[in-house]
């Protein structure tokens, strides 16, 4: 059963009426095809109109939708021969950040990303996609391994932020994030990063400092969550919609500011309504981005990244 967001209530009501009609006619005694078709057309039109004018706060809700594809879904849909690699060789194996060798459209790559989980048990296991220091140190290890073997690095970013617990701070969370960002920038191989849901704070940029940054149409990418920003500025999370508007968290805003390179279109109503189509669209976009970097040498790739990030914020 579909999970509808707060702003989708009118669409949910129409779908409810359609389901009721279908249940009523389940015995075949009543022909309700024409009425169902009329309501479905109306529902599709309302869905299209609603998603054409989403506010930044509504896009944040879509980016957090529990039914959006997660790391495991992308690996299953886009990669072959995935070989997960575990541990940071220092403390533990973080389950919020996963990665390993894989084959992407005939080419060997290293794929790394955040995994949020898709039910209560898996969300707890993966800590809701909030990486700990050992997760970012694992990412560093995998990026260095890819660099050693000349493999492109593909990352899938989907986190509300790095884990903020005391234990993480004790184990050097800030340094781990900084070192992971540095590892991205030092790579002598192509790196493509894709923000597929939430791109939250340093927990996101630590896996997103690539040559090309892709972003789903309804994903968000920001230095802090709207609720966190509102709590700091207005002392209340109720101002989150205002914060989301001011922070320019949407793909459309960030493309205009030069923070990301490509906006990847989502199926009508968001990636959660047709995960397979969303996964395929991301695969095409990543392949296109990767093809444009094949002829660049290590120094050129590092220079490309350096110029890209230093150009941000310049007037």
C-alpha angles and dihedrals in degrees: 000000000000119000111224124205123229095261091049095067095114089052091047090052092053092048089049091055090049091051091048091052091050091049091049092053096041092112091058094238094115127051107217099154095113093050092046090049091050093049092045091052089050091048093050091049091050091048091051093048093046095051092045091065106034116155119228090257092051090049088053089056091049091049089055096046108136093223096058114115115271134203094280091052092052092047091051093045103040109023137061131202092018110188110189117215119206139205139019093247089239114062120348148323109272113213096200092070117047132177149148148144117310143157117249114192093329097319127105112238143162112243121195130173152143118273117203098177128234105241137028096273095047093043090056091046092051094039090237090292094298106139124218125212092269089055093056091043088053088052090052090051092051094047091051089048091052090049091052092053096039095245124151115244120229119187131191113204120202116142138120086220142297116306108278098201125131091245091057091051090049090054094050107266096169094049092046091053092047092048091048091052089049091050090055092052094047096053116124091201130071115278124197118186124192125194100210100170126344119007100193125184124292089338087071103037089053087072099028108061092109138141089255126024117200124190133191116244093249099033122110131219123188147144091247136004116271089244091052092048092048091049091054098043102034102017090237135084089215087085092062093113090056091047092050090052093049097044096057093228099163128100090240093055094043093049089055091049093050094243093121131030107210137026112213113211118235128212115269108288096019138293091290091067094057110013094172093056091046092050091049092049091051091049091054092048093049091048091051092049092047094049091060092059102047095097096051120101125220095269092047092050092050091047091048091055093044093051092045096055097038090054092060114105096014115136 
